[in-house]
Structures are given as structure tokens and as C-alpha cells.
Amino acid sequence: MKIYELKRAPNARRFRIFLAEKGIEMTYQQVDLGTGENLELAFLVKNPAGRIPVLELDDGTCLSETMTI
């Protein structure tokens, strides 16, 4: 599994803290919102709204709502 995030974003930070408390190891991919990386086609396939965080499961399924993740 992989998390697409920006470390300083509040929802991504909240999710990172939750995983740390549970002792869950995760791979993180930083998404640069300042350059519009979240609006590029490759990212919009994962989350059409262009928001972070996004959890990509091993089968390629992407969850993009913080409450769902």
C-alpha cells in the first residue's frame, strides 16, 4: 500500500499520526501541490478531485476520502 500526501497538509498529517499510533508501516509518496502535481492526469486517475491524501491499495484501488481511509 502507498499513501500519496504532502507532509504539511492537515489531513495527511492526521493520517500519518494515526498510522504511527497503530504501528503500521506505510510507503509515502509526496505530491507537490504548489506545482500542481495533484492536477496532472497521472494523479487525477487516482483521485479525480485532485485532493490528498490518497491511499492506494496493493490491487490498485484508490481511496481518497480521509474518513474512508
PQR file of N, CA, C, O and H, with PARSE charges and radii, in Angstrom:
ATOM      1  N   MET A   1       0.842  -1.177   0.000 -0.4000 1.5000
ATOM      2  CA  MET A   1       0.000   0.000   0.000 -0.0000 2.0000
ATOM      3  C   MET A   1       0.887   1.241   0.000  0.5500 1.7000
ATOM      4  O   MET A   1       2.044   1.215   0.419 -0.5500 1.4000
ATOM      5  N   LYS A   2       0.291   2.326  -0.489 -0.4000 1.5000
ATOM      6  CA  LYS A   2       1.031   3.572  -0.587 -0.0000 2.0000
ATOM      7  C   LYS A   2       0.096   4.738  -0.300  0.5500 1.7000
ATOM      8  O   LYS A   2      -1.071   4.727  -0.691 -0.5500 1.4000
ATOM      9  H   LYS A   2      -0.649   2.347  -0.829  0.4000 1.0000
ATOM     10  N   ILE A   3       0.625   5.741   0.386 -0.4000 1.5000
ATOM     11  CA  ILE A   3      -0.123   6.968   0.658 -0.0000 2.0000
ATOM     12  C   ILE A   3       0.472   8.101  -0.176  0.5500 1.7000
ATOM     13  O   ILE A   3       1.677   8.347  -0.126 -0.5500 1.4000
ATOM     14  H   ILE A   3       1.573   5.750   0.704  0.4000 1.0000
ATOM     15  N   TYR A   4      -0.364   8.779  -0.931 -0.4000 1.5000
ATOM     16  CA  TYR A   4       0.044   9.990  -1.631 -0.0000 2.0000
ATOM     17  C   TYR A   4      -0.359  11.156  -0.733  0.5500 1.7000
ATOM     18  O   TYR A   4      -1.522  11.281  -0.351 -0.5500 1.4000
ATOM     19  H   TYR A   4      -1.343   8.579  -0.972  0.4000 1.0000
ATOM     20  N   GLU A   5       0.612  12.009  -0.399 -0.4000 1.5000
ATOM     21  CA  GLU A   5       0.356  13.048   0.586 -0.0000 2.0000
ATOM     22  C   GLU A   5       1.307  14.213   0.412  0.5500 1.7000
ATOM     23  O   GLU A   5       2.212  14.181  -0.422 -0.5500 1.4000
ATOM     24  H   GLU A   5       1.557  11.907  -0.710  0.4000 1.0000
ATOM     25  N   LEU A   6       1.086  15.240   1.211 -0.4000 1.5000
ATOM     26  CA  LEU A   6       2.002  16.349   1.409 -0.0000 2.0000
ATOM     27  C   LEU A   6       2.150  16.466   2.914  0.5500 1.7000
ATOM     28  O   LEU A   6       1.162  16.687   3.614 -0.5500 1.4000
ATOM     29  H   LEU A   6       0.350  15.266   1.889  0.4000 1.0000
ATOM     30  N   LYS A   7       3.365  16.324   3.426 -0.4000 1.5000
ATOM     31  CA  LYS A   7       3.576  16.233   4.878 -0.0000 2.0000
ATOM     32  C   LYS A   7       2.936  17.368   5.669  0.5500 1.7000
ATOM     33  O   LYS A   7       2.457  17.147   6.781 -0.5500 1.4000
ATOM     34  H   LYS A   7       4.168  16.145   2.858  0.4000 1.0000
ATOM     35  N   ARG A   8       2.921  18.564   5.121 -0.4000 1.5000
ATOM     36  CA  ARG A   8       2.395  19.703   5.886 -0.0000 2.0000
ATOM     37  C   ARG A   8       0.871  19.872   5.784  0.5500 1.7000
ATOM     38  O   ARG A   8       0.303  20.745   6.441 -0.5500 1.4000
ATOM     39  H   ARG A   8       3.311  18.744   4.217  0.4000 1.0000
ATOM     40  N   ALA A   9       0.212  19.053   4.972 -0.4000 1.5000
ATOM     41  CA  ALA A   9      -1.245  19.130   4.841 -0.0000 2.0000
ATOM     42  C   ALA A   9      -1.902  18.527   6.087  0.5500 1.7000
ATOM     43  O   ALA A   9      -1.484  17.463   6.545 -0.5500 1.4000
ATOM     44  H   ALA A   9       0.673  18.345   4.438  0.4000 1.0000
ATOM     45  N   PRO A  10      -2.914  19.185   6.635 -0.5600 1.5000
ATOM     46  CA  PRO A  10      -3.519  18.734   7.897  0.2800 2.0000
ATOM     47  C   PRO A  10      -4.093  17.320   7.860  0.5500 1.7000
ATOM     48  O   PRO A  10      -3.845  16.543   8.782 -0.5500 1.4000
ATOM     49  N   ASN A  11      -4.851  16.963   6.824 -0.4000 1.5000
ATOM     50  CA  ASN A  11      -5.446  15.627   6.777 -0.0000 2.0000
ATOM     51  C   ASN A  11      -4.388  14.553   6.606  0.5500 1.7000
ATOM     52  O   ASN A  11      -4.491  13.477   7.196 -0.5500 1.4000
ATOM     53  H   ASN A  11      -5.052  17.594   6.075  0.4000 1.0000
ATOM     54  N   ALA A  12      -3.383  14.833   5.812 -0.4000 1.5000
ATOM     55  CA  ALA A  12      -2.297  13.870   5.638 -0.0000 2.0000
ATOM     56  C   ALA A  12      -1.532  13.685   6.949  0.5500 1.7000
ATOM     57  O   ALA A  12      -1.154  12.565   7.296 -0.5500 1.4000
ATOM     58  H   ALA A  12      -3.300  15.706   5.333  0.4000 1.0000
ATOM     59  N   ARG A  13      -1.308  14.760   7.663 -0.4000 1.5000
ATOM     60  CA  ARG A  13      -0.598  14.689   8.944 -0.0000 2.0000
ATOM     61  C   ARG A  13      -1.405  13.876   9.953  0.5500 1.7000
ATOM     62  O   ARG A  13      -0.846  13.067  10.693 -0.5500 1.4000
ATOM     63  H   ARG A  13      -1.615  15.669   7.381  0.4000 1.0000
ATOM     64  N   ARG A  14      -2.698  14.089   9.980 -0.4000 1.5000
ATOM     65  CA  ARG A  14      -3.581  13.347  10.890 -0.0000 2.0000
ATOM     66  C   ARG A  14      -3.519  11.854  10.595  0.5500 1.7000
ATOM     67  O   ARG A  14      -3.469  11.034  11.513 -0.5500 1.4000
ATOM     68  H   ARG A  14      -3.152  14.746   9.379  0.4000 1.0000
ATOM     69  N   PHE A  15      -3.523  11.506   9.315 -0.4000 1.5000
ATOM     70  CA  PHE A  15      -3.468  10.102   8.924 -0.0000 2.0000
ATOM     71  C   PHE A  15      -2.122   9.489   9.284  0.5500 1.7000
ATOM     72  O   PHE A  15      -2.060   8.345   9.733 -0.5500 1.4000
ATOM     73  H   PHE A  15      -3.564  12.171   8.570  0.4000 1.0000
ATOM     74  N   ARG A  16      -1.042  10.245   9.091 -0.4000 1.5000
ATOM     75  CA  ARG A  16       0.302   9.778   9.429 -0.0000 2.0000
ATOM     76  C   ARG A  16       0.407   9.504  10.936  0.5500 1.7000
ATOM     77  O   ARG A  16       1.008   8.509  11.339 -0.5500 1.4000
ATOM     78  H   ARG A  16      -1.092  11.175   8.727  0.4000 1.0000
ATOM     79  N   ILE A  17      -0.166  10.369  11.761 -0.4000 1.5000
ATOM     80  CA  ILE A  17      -0.158  10.184  13.218 -0.0000 2.0000
ATOM     81  C   ILE A  17      -0.936   8.924  13.592  0.5500 1.7000
ATOM     82  O   ILE A  17      -0.489   8.143  14.432 -0.5500 1.4000
ATOM     83  H   ILE A  17      -0.655  11.178  11.433  0.4000 1.0000
ATOM     84  N   PHE A  18      -2.093   8.728  12.972 -0.4000 1.5000
ATOM     85  CA  PHE A  18      -2.900   7.544  13.238 -0.0000 2.0000
ATOM     86  C   PHE A  18      -2.120   6.265  12.933  0.5500 1.7000
ATOM     87  O   PHE A  18      -2.117   5.332  13.736 -0.5500 1.4000
ATOM     88  H   PHE A  18      -2.455   9.363  12.289  0.4000 1.0000
ATOM     89  N   LEU A  19      -1.463   6.222  11.779 -0.4000 1.5000
ATOM     90  CA  LEU A  19      -0.682   5.042  11.412 -0.0000 2.0000
ATOM     91  C   LEU A  19       0.463   4.808  12.395  0.5500 1.7000
ATOM     92  O   LEU A  19       0.747   3.666  12.756 -0.5500 1.4000
ATOM     93  H   LEU A  19      -1.466   6.980  11.127  0.4000 1.0000
ATOM     94  N   ALA A  20       1.117   5.877  12.826 -0.4000 1.5000
ATOM     95  CA  ALA A  20       2.221   5.748  13.785 -0.0000 2.0000
ATOM     96  C   ALA A  20       1.720   5.190  15.109  0.5500 1.7000
ATOM     97  O   ALA A  20       2.376   4.343  15.714 -0.5500 1.4000
ATOM     98  H   ALA A  20       0.886   6.804  12.532  0.4000 1.0000
ATOM     99  N   GLU A  21       0.561   5.659  15.563 -0.4000 1.5000
ATOM    100  CA  GLU A  21      -0.002   5.163  16.821 -0.0000 2.0000
ATOM    101  C   GLU A  21      -0.347   3.678  16.734  0.5500 1.7000
ATOM    102  O   GLU A  21      -0.218   2.949  17.718 -0.5500 1.4000
ATOM    103  H   GLU A  21       0.027   6.348  15.072  0.4000 1.0000
ATOM    104  N   LYS A  22      -0.779   3.239  15.573 -0.4000 1.5000
ATOM    105  CA  LYS A  22      -1.138   1.829  15.371 -0.0000 2.0000
ATOM    106  C   LYS A  22       0.071   0.963  15.025  0.5500 1.7000
ATOM    107  O   LYS A  22      -0.034  -0.263  14.992 -0.5500 1.4000
ATOM    108  H   LYS A  22      -0.884   3.831  14.774  0.4000 1.0000
ATOM    109  N   GLY A  23       1.222   1.595  14.767 -0.4000 1.5000
ATOM    110  CA  GLY A  23       2.422   0.852  14.415 -0.0000 2.0000
ATOM    111  C   GLY A  23       2.382   0.260  13.015  0.5500 1.7000
ATOM    112  O   GLY A  23       3.004  -0.769  12.751 -0.5500 1.4000
ATOM    113  H   GLY A  23       1.308   2.591  14.794  0.4000 1.0000
ATOM    114  N   ILE A  24       1.652   0.908  12.124 -0.4000 1.5000
ATOM    115  CA  ILE A  24       1.504   0.425  10.759 -0.0000 2.0000
ATOM    116  C   ILE A  24       2.547   1.087   9.865  0.5500 1.7000
ATOM    117  O   ILE A  24       2.616   2.312   9.772 -0.5500 1.4000
ATOM    118  H   ILE A  24       1.146   1.744  12.339  0.4000 1.0000
ATOM    119  N   GLU A  25       3.363   0.253   9.206 -0.4000 1.5000
ATOM    120  CA  GLU A  25       4.366   0.756   8.260 -0.0000 2.0000
ATOM    121  C   GLU A  25       3.682   1.067   6.931  0.5500 1.7000
ATOM    122  O   GLU A  25       2.812   0.319   6.484 -0.5500 1.4000
ATOM    123  H   GLU A  25       3.307  -0.743   9.281  0.4000 1.0000
ATOM    124  N   MET A  26       4.074   2.164   6.308 -0.4000 1.5000
ATOM    125  CA  MET A  26       3.445   2.577   5.064 -0.0000 2.0000
ATOM    126  C   MET A  26       4.491   3.222   4.165  0.5500 1.7000
ATOM    127  O   MET A  26       5.456   3.813   4.650 -0.5500 1.4000
ATOM    128  H   MET A  26       4.780   2.772   6.671  0.4000 1.0000
ATOM    129  N   THR A  27       4.299   3.108   2.862 -0.4000 1.5000
ATOM    130  CA  THR A  27       5.120   3.819   1.893 -0.0000 2.0000
ATOM    131  C   THR A  27       4.422   5.131   1.581  0.5500 1.7000
ATOM    132  O   THR A  27       3.215   5.163   1.344 -0.5500 1.4000
ATOM    133  H   THR A  27       3.515   2.628   2.468  0.4000 1.0000
ATOM    134  N   TYR A  28       5.195   6.218   1.584 -0.4000 1.5000
ATOM    135  CA  TYR A  28       4.628   7.544   1.331 -0.0000 2.0000
ATOM    136  C   TYR A  28       5.202   8.129   0.054  0.5500 1.7000
ATOM    137  O   TYR A  28       6.403   8.031  -0.200 -0.5500 1.4000
ATOM    138  H   TYR A  28       6.176   6.192   1.777  0.4000 1.0000
ATOM    139  N   GLN A  29       4.341   8.736  -0.745 -0.4000 1.5000
ATOM    140  CA  GLN A  29       4.747   9.438  -1.959 -0.0000 2.0000
ATOM    141  C   GLN A  29       4.292  10.888  -1.793  0.5500 1.7000
ATOM    142  O   GLN A  29       3.100  11.155  -1.647 -0.5500 1.4000
ATOM    143  H   GLN A  29       3.366   8.816  -0.538  0.4000 1.0000
ATOM    144  N   GLN A  30       5.240  11.818  -1.817 -0.4000 1.5000
ATOM    145  CA  GLN A  30       4.917  13.230  -1.665 -0.0000 2.0000
ATOM    146  C   GLN A  30       4.345  13.775  -2.976  0.5500 1.7000
ATOM    147  O   GLN A  30       4.860  13.484  -4.055 -0.5500 1.4000
ATOM    148  H   GLN A  30       6.209  11.601  -1.936  0.4000 1.0000
ATOM    149  N   VAL A  31       3.285  14.562  -2.869 -0.4000 1.5000
ATOM    150  CA  VAL A  31       2.634  15.195  -4.010 -0.0000 2.0000
ATOM    151  C   VAL A  31       2.795  16.702  -3.829  0.5500 1.7000
ATOM    152  O   VAL A  31       2.354  17.257  -2.822 -0.5500 1.4000
ATOM    153  H   VAL A  31       2.867  14.798  -1.991  0.4000 1.0000
ATOM    154  N   ASP A  32       3.416  17.358  -4.785 -0.4000 1.5000
ATOM    155  CA  ASP A  32       3.693  18.792  -4.689 -0.0000 2.0000
ATOM    156  C   ASP A  32       2.489  19.592  -5.178  0.5500 1.7000
ATOM    157  O   ASP A  32       2.280  19.746  -6.381 -0.5500 1.4000
ATOM    158  H   ASP A  32       3.775  16.908  -5.603  0.4000 1.0000
ATOM    159  N   LEU A  33       1.713  20.093  -4.244 -0.4000 1.5000
ATOM    160  CA  LEU A  33       0.524  20.869  -4.590 -0.0000 2.0000
ATOM    161  C   LEU A  33       0.898  22.218  -5.190  0.5500 1.7000
ATOM    162  O   LEU A  33       0.160  22.757  -6.014 -0.5500 1.4000
ATOM    163  H   LEU A  33       1.883  19.968  -3.266  0.4000 1.0000
ATOM    164  N   GLY A  34       2.032  22.763  -4.784 -0.4000 1.5000
ATOM    165  CA  GLY A  34       2.482  24.070  -5.265 -0.0000 2.0000
ATOM    166  C   GLY A  34       2.743  24.101  -6.757  0.5500 1.7000
ATOM    167  O   GLY A  34       2.511  25.119  -7.408 -0.5500 1.4000
ATOM    168  H   GLY A  34       2.631  22.325  -4.114  0.4000 1.0000
ATOM    169  N   THR A  35       3.224  22.996  -7.304 -0.4000 1.5000
ATOM    170  CA  THR A  35       3.500  22.931  -8.741 -0.0000 2.0000
ATOM    171  C   THR A  35       2.329  22.338  -9.520  0.5500 1.7000
ATOM    172  O   THR A  35       2.390  22.237 -10.746 -0.5500 1.4000
ATOM    173  H   THR A  35       3.412  22.169  -6.774  0.4000 1.0000
ATOM    174  N   GLY A  36       1.267  21.947  -8.824 -0.4000 1.5000
ATOM    175  CA  GLY A  36       0.089  21.390  -9.482 -0.0000 2.0000
ATOM    176  C   GLY A  36       0.207  19.924  -9.824  0.5500 1.7000
ATOM    177  O   GLY A  36      -0.516  19.425 -10.686 -0.5500 1.4000
ATOM    178  H   GLY A  36       1.217  22.029  -7.829  0.4000 1.0000
ATOM    179  N   GLU A  37       1.110  19.228  -9.159 -0.4000 1.5000
ATOM    180  CA  GLU A  37       1.279  17.789  -9.418 -0.0000 2.0000
ATOM    181  C   GLU A  37      -0.030  17.036  -9.190  0.5500 1.7000
ATOM    182  O   GLU A  37      -0.295  16.027  -9.844 -0.5500 1.4000
ATOM    183  H   GLU A  37       1.698  19.634  -8.459  0.4000 1.0000
ATOM    184  N   ASN A  38      -0.846  17.530  -8.260 -0.4000 1.5000
ATOM    185  CA  ASN A  38      -2.128  16.899  -7.957 -0.0000 2.0000
ATOM    186  C   ASN A  38      -3.161  17.091  -9.069  0.5500 1.7000
ATOM    187  O   ASN A  38      -4.213  16.451  -9.051 -0.5500 1.4000
ATOM    188  H   ASN A  38      -0.631  18.350  -7.728  0.4000 1.0000
ATOM    189  N   LEU A  39      -2.875  17.953 -10.021 -0.4000 1.5000
ATOM    190  CA  LEU A  39      -3.804  18.204 -11.124 -0.0000 2.0000
ATOM    191  C   LEU A  39      -3.349  17.546 -12.427  0.5500 1.7000
ATOM    192  O   LEU A  39      -3.994  17.697 -13.465 -0.5500 1.4000
ATOM    193  H   LEU A  39      -2.021  18.473 -10.036  0.4000 1.0000
ATOM    194  N   GLU A  40      -2.231  16.815 -12.365 -0.4000 1.5000
ATOM    195  CA  GLU A  40      -1.752  16.094 -13.541 -0.0000 2.0000
ATOM    196  C   GLU A  40      -2.573  14.823 -13.728  0.5500 1.7000
ATOM    197  O   GLU A  40      -3.099  14.259 -12.768 -0.5500 1.4000
ATOM    198  H   GLU A  40      -1.706  16.693 -11.522  0.4000 1.0000
ATOM    199  N   LEU A  41      -2.673  14.386 -14.977 -0.4000 1.5000
ATOM    200  CA  LEU A  41      -3.513  13.240 -15.328 -0.0000 2.0000
ATOM    201  C   LEU A  41      -3.172  11.997 -14.511  0.5500 1.7000
ATOM    202  O   LEU A  41      -4.074  11.280 -14.077 -0.5500 1.4000
ATOM    203  H   LEU A  41      -2.246  14.844 -15.757  0.4000 1.0000
ATOM    204  N   ALA A  42      -1.885  11.730 -14.295 -0.4000 1.5000
ATOM    205  CA  ALA A  42      -1.477  10.530 -13.548 -0.0000 2.0000
ATOM    206  C   ALA A  42      -2.060  10.525 -12.134  0.5500 1.7000
ATOM    207  O   ALA A  42      -2.419   9.467 -11.616 -0.5500 1.4000
ATOM    208  H   ALA A  42      -1.152  12.313 -14.647  0.4000 1.0000
ATOM    209  N   PHE A  43      -2.156  11.697 -11.511 -0.4000 1.5000
ATOM    210  CA  PHE A  43      -2.727  11.758 -10.162 -0.0000 2.0000
ATOM    211  C   PHE A  43      -4.256  11.786 -10.222  0.5500 1.7000
ATOM    212  O   PHE A  43      -4.918  11.182  -9.378 -0.5500 1.4000
ATOM    213  H   PHE A  43      -1.864  12.556 -11.932  0.4000 1.0000
ATOM    214  N   LEU A  44      -4.814  12.478 -11.206 -0.4000 1.5000
ATOM    215  CA  LEU A  44      -6.275  12.568 -11.304 -0.0000 2.0000
ATOM    216  C   LEU A  44      -6.912  11.209 -11.564  0.5500 1.7000
ATOM    217  O   LEU A  44      -8.091  11.022 -11.262 -0.5500 1.4000
ATOM    218  H   LEU A  44      -4.276  12.968 -11.892  0.4000 1.0000
ATOM    219  N   VAL A  45      -6.170  10.266 -12.111 -0.4000 1.5000
ATOM    220  CA  VAL A  45      -6.675   8.894 -12.276 -0.0000 2.0000
ATOM    221  C   VAL A  45      -6.888   8.274 -10.896  0.5500 1.7000
ATOM    222  O   VAL A  45      -7.836   7.516 -10.693 -0.5500 1.4000
ATOM    223  H   VAL A  45      -5.213  10.418 -12.356  0.4000 1.0000
ATOM    224  N   LYS A  46      -6.012   8.594  -9.953 -0.4000 1.5000
ATOM    225  CA  LYS A  46      -6.118   8.065  -8.592 -0.0000 2.0000
ATOM    226  C   LYS A  46      -7.213   8.776  -7.798  0.5500 1.7000
ATOM    227  O   LYS A  46      -7.935   8.146  -7.025 -0.5500 1.4000
ATOM    228  H   LYS A  46      -5.242   9.210 -10.118  0.4000 1.0000
ATOM    229  N   ASN A  47      -7.332  10.084  -7.993 -0.4000 1.5000
ATOM    230  CA  ASN A  47      -8.357  10.878  -7.313 -0.0000 2.0000
ATOM    231  C   ASN A  47      -8.813  11.998  -8.239  0.5500 1.7000
ATOM    232  O   ASN A  47      -8.114  13.002  -8.374 -0.5500 1.4000
ATOM    233  H   ASN A  47      -6.746  10.596  -8.621  0.4000 1.0000
ATOM    234  N   PRO A  48      -9.962  11.850  -8.874 -0.5600 1.5000
ATOM    235  CA  PRO A  48     -10.449  12.860  -9.816  0.2800 2.0000
ATOM    236  C   PRO A  48     -10.623  14.248  -9.202  0.5500 1.7000
ATOM    237  O   PRO A  48     -10.613  15.244  -9.924 -0.5500 1.4000
ATOM    238  N   ALA A  49     -10.780  14.327  -7.886 -0.4000 1.5000
ATOM    239  CA  ALA A  49     -10.915  15.628  -7.230 -0.0000 2.0000
ATOM    240  C   ALA A  49      -9.560  16.312  -7.050  0.5500 1.7000
ATOM    241  O   ALA A  49      -9.506  17.512  -6.781 -0.5500 1.4000
ATOM    242  H   ALA A  49     -10.788  13.517  -7.299  0.4000 1.0000
ATOM    243  N   GLY A  50      -8.463  15.558  -7.195 -0.4000 1.5000
ATOM    244  CA  GLY A  50      -7.131  16.133  -7.075 -0.0000 2.0000
ATOM    245  C   GLY A  50      -6.708  16.452  -5.655  0.5500 1.7000
ATOM    246  O   GLY A  50      -5.797  17.254  -5.449 -0.5500 1.4000
ATOM    247  H   GLY A  50      -8.507  14.584  -7.413  0.4000 1.0000
ATOM    248  N   ARG A  51      -7.349  15.840  -4.675 -0.4000 1.5000
ATOM    249  CA  ARG A  51      -7.038  16.120  -3.266 -0.0000 2.0000
ATOM    250  C   ARG A  51      -6.170  15.026  -2.660  0.5500 1.7000
ATOM    251  O   ARG A  51      -6.090  13.910  -3.173 -0.5500 1.4000
ATOM    252  H   ARG A  51      -8.089  15.189  -4.842  0.4000 1.0000
ATOM    253  N   ILE A  52      -5.527  15.378  -1.561 -0.4000 1.5000
ATOM    254  CA  ILE A  52      -4.724  14.415  -0.808 -0.0000 2.0000
ATOM    255  C   ILE A  52      -5.281  14.328   0.598  0.5500 1.7000
ATOM    256  O   ILE A  52      -5.967  15.258   1.023 -0.5500 1.4000
ATOM    257  H   ILE A  52      -5.592  16.285  -1.145  0.4000 1.0000
ATOM    258  N   PRO A  53      -5.028  13.279   1.335 -0.5600 1.5000
ATOM    259  CA  PRO A  53      -4.262  12.086   0.998  0.2800 2.0000
ATOM    260  C   PRO A  53      -5.072  11.108   0.156  0.5500 1.7000
ATOM    261  O   PRO A  53      -6.301  11.164   0.116 -0.5500 1.4000
ATOM    262  N   VAL A  54      -4.354  10.215  -0.513 -0.4000 1.5000
ATOM    263  CA  VAL A  54      -4.945   9.116  -1.271 -0.0000 2.0000
ATOM    264  C   VAL A  54      -4.236   7.846  -0.825  0.5500 1.7000
ATOM    265  O   VAL A  54      -3.007   7.791  -0.794 -0.5500 1.4000
ATOM    266  H   VAL A  54      -3.355  10.170  -0.481  0.4000 1.0000
ATOM    267  N   LEU A  55      -5.003   6.841  -0.484 -0.4000 1.5000
ATOM    268  CA  LEU A  55      -4.458   5.535  -0.127 -0.0000 2.0000
ATOM    269  C   LEU A  55      -4.620   4.623  -1.338  0.5500 1.7000
ATOM    270  O   LEU A  55      -5.738   4.364  -1.782 -0.5500 1.4000
ATOM    271  H   LEU A  55      -6.002   6.885  -0.509  0.4000 1.0000
ATOM    272  N   GLU A  56      -3.495   4.136  -1.871 -0.4000 1.5000
ATOM    273  CA  GLU A  56      -3.536   3.196  -2.990 -0.0000 2.0000
ATOM    274  C   GLU A  56      -3.279   1.802  -2.442  0.5500 1.7000
ATOM    275  O   GLU A  56      -2.211   1.532  -1.892 -0.5500 1.4000
ATOM    276  H   GLU A  56      -2.586   4.346  -1.509  0.4000 1.0000
ATOM    277  N   LEU A  57      -4.255   0.918  -2.592 -0.4000 1.5000
ATOM    278  CA  LEU A  57      -4.140  -0.458  -2.120 -0.0000 2.0000
ATOM    279  C   LEU A  57      -3.273  -1.271  -3.070  0.5500 1.7000
ATOM    280  O   LEU A  57      -2.985  -0.831  -4.183 -0.5500 1.4000
ATOM    281  H   LEU A  57      -5.123   1.137  -3.039  0.4000 1.0000
ATOM    282  N   ASP A  58      -2.861  -2.444  -2.640 -0.4000 1.5000
ATOM    283  CA  ASP A  58      -1.987  -3.300  -3.437 -0.0000 2.0000
ATOM    284  C   ASP A  58      -2.613  -3.701  -4.771  0.5500 1.7000
ATOM    285  O   ASP A  58      -1.895  -3.956  -5.738 -0.5500 1.4000
ATOM    286  H   ASP A  58      -3.095  -2.802  -1.736  0.4000 1.0000
ATOM    287  N   ASP A  59      -3.938  -3.760  -4.832 -0.4000 1.5000
ATOM    288  CA  ASP A  59      -4.600  -4.138  -6.089 -0.0000 2.0000
ATOM    289  C   ASP A  59      -4.841  -2.950  -7.015  0.5500 1.7000
ATOM    290  O   ASP A  59      -5.437  -3.111  -8.079 -0.5500 1.4000
ATOM    291  H   ASP A  59      -4.521  -3.554  -4.047  0.4000 1.0000
ATOM    292  N   GLY A  60      -4.379  -1.744  -6.618 -0.4000 1.5000
ATOM    293  CA  GLY A  60      -4.523  -0.554  -7.450 -0.0000 2.0000
ATOM    294  C   GLY A  60      -5.728   0.299  -7.116  0.5500 1.7000
ATOM    295  O   GLY A  60      -5.860   1.406  -7.637 -0.5500 1.4000
ATOM    296  H   GLY A  60      -3.894  -1.614  -5.753  0.4000 1.0000
ATOM    297  N   THR A  61      -6.610  -0.190  -6.260 -0.4000 1.5000
ATOM    298  CA  THR A  61      -7.761   0.582  -5.838 -0.0000 2.0000
ATOM    299  C   THR A  61      -7.286   1.773  -5.011  0.5500 1.7000
ATOM    300  O   THR A  61      -6.384   1.644  -4.183 -0.5500 1.4000
ATOM    301  H   THR A  61      -6.503  -1.089  -5.837  0.4000 1.0000
ATOM    302  N   CYS A  62      -7.907   2.944  -5.244 -0.4000 1.5000
ATOM    303  CA  CYS A  62      -7.520   4.153  -4.519 -0.0000 2.0000
ATOM    304  C   CYS A  62      -8.693   4.670  -3.689  0.5500 1.7000
ATOM    305  O   CYS A  62      -9.816   4.794  -4.178 -0.5500 1.4000
ATOM    306  H   CYS A  62      -8.639   3.048  -5.917  0.4000 1.0000
ATOM    307  N   LEU A  63      -8.405   4.966  -2.429 -0.4000 1.5000
ATOM    308  CA  LEU A  63      -9.378   5.580  -1.521 -0.0000 2.0000
ATOM    309  C   LEU A  63      -8.926   7.001  -1.282  0.5500 1.7000
ATOM    310  O   LEU A  63      -7.767   7.244  -0.945 -0.5500 1.4000
ATOM    311  H   LEU A  63      -7.493   4.864  -2.032  0.4000 1.0000
ATOM    312  N   SER A  64      -9.840   7.945  -1.454 -0.4000 1.5000
ATOM    313  CA  SER A  64      -9.423   9.336  -1.383 -0.0000 2.0000
ATOM    314  C   SER A  64     -10.132  10.173  -0.328  0.5500 1.7000
ATOM    315  O   SER A  64      -9.784  11.338  -0.136 -0.5500 1.4000
ATOM    316  H   SER A  64     -10.782   7.747  -1.727  0.4000 1.0000
ATOM    317  N   GLU A  65     -11.085   9.623   0.339 -0.4000 1.5000
ATOM    318  CA  GLU A  65     -11.767  10.368   1.398 -0.0000 2.0000
ATOM    319  C   GLU A  65     -11.105  10.040   2.731  0.5500 1.7000
ATOM    320  O   GLU A  65     -10.969   8.870   3.089 -0.5500 1.4000
ATOM    321  H   GLU A  65     -11.367   8.676   0.183  0.4000 1.0000
ATOM    322  N   THR A  66     -10.697  11.064   3.459 -0.4000 1.5000
ATOM    323  CA  THR A  66      -9.977  10.879   4.718 -0.0000 2.0000
ATOM    324  C   THR A  66     -10.749   9.990   5.684  0.5500 1.7000
ATOM    325  O   THR A  66     -10.154   9.124   6.327 -0.5500 1.4000
ATOM    326  H   THR A  66     -10.808  12.014   3.167  0.4000 1.0000
ATOM    327  N   MET A  67     -12.037  10.181   5.798 -0.4000 1.5000
ATOM    328  CA  MET A  67     -12.842   9.379   6.722 -0.0000 2.0000
ATOM    329  C   MET A  67     -12.864   7.920   6.286  0.5500 1.7000
ATOM    330  O   MET A  67     -12.868   7.028   7.135 -0.5500 1.4000
ATOM    331  H   MET A  67     -12.520  10.884   5.276  0.4000 1.0000
ATOM    332  N   THR A  68     -12.877   7.660   4.991 -0.4000 1.5000
ATOM    333  CA  THR A  68     -12.881   6.290   4.474 -0.0000 2.0000
ATOM    334  C   THR A  68     -11.559   5.601   4.735  0.5500 1.7000
ATOM    335  O   THR A  68     -11.513   4.438   5.134 -0.5500 1.4000
ATOM    336  H   THR A  68     -12.874   8.385   4.302  0.4000 1.0000
ATOM    337  N   ILE A  69     -10.476   6.342   4.502 -0.4000 1.5000
ATOM    338  CA  ILE A  69      -9.147   5.777   4.733 -0.0000 2.0000
ATOM    339  C   ILE A  69      -9.022   5.397   6.185  0.5500 1.7000
ATOM    340  O   ILE A  69      -7.978   4.898   6.605 -0.5500 1.4000
ATOM    341  H   ILE A  69     -10.513   7.288   4.178  0.4000 1.0000
TER
END
